Amino acid sequence: MWRIQQEIPKATALATAEFATLRLRLLKVAARVIESTTRIRVAFASACPDAALFQSIATALRPAPT
């Protein structure tokens, strides 16, 4: 949770949110997870207000290429 909180862009409303709020808004999201051999895709509902924020956090947490 600390790492997720650090990767949230400072310009968003969740930048100063508490852990309980982050848990509700980012981790308890209904999404479809599609696994293939080389990648994992997450499909959000079209009405999900935090989909872009989740994408930016996931990109920031991606491991460096080897």
VENJO-V796943 format. One record per backbone hydrogen bond with DSSP energy under -1.0 kcal/mol. CO is the residue of the C=O (numbers start at 1). NH is the residue of the N-H. E is the energy in kcal/mol with one decimal. If there is no record, write none. Layout:
co=(CO | CO)
nh=(NH | NH)
e=(E | E)
This chain:
co=(1 | 2 | 3 | 9 | 12 | 14 | 18 | 19 | 20 | 21 | 22 | 23 | 32 | 34 | 39 | 41 | 43 | 45 | 50 | 51 | 52 | 53 | 54 | 55 | 56 | 57)
nh=(5 | 6 | 7 | 12 | 15 | 17 | 22 | 23 | 24 | 25 | 26 | 28 | 43 | 41 | 36 | 34 | 32 | 48 | 54 | 55 | 56 | 57 | 58 | 59 | 60 | 61)
e=(-2.5 | -2.1 | -1.4 | -1.6 | -1.2 | -1.3 | -2.2 | -2.6 | -2.0 | -2.6 | -2.8 | -1.6 | -3.3 | -3.1 | -2.6 | -3.2 | -2.8 | -1.6 | -2.5 | -2.1 | -2.1 | -2.2 | -2.6 | -2.2 | -1.9 | -1.8)
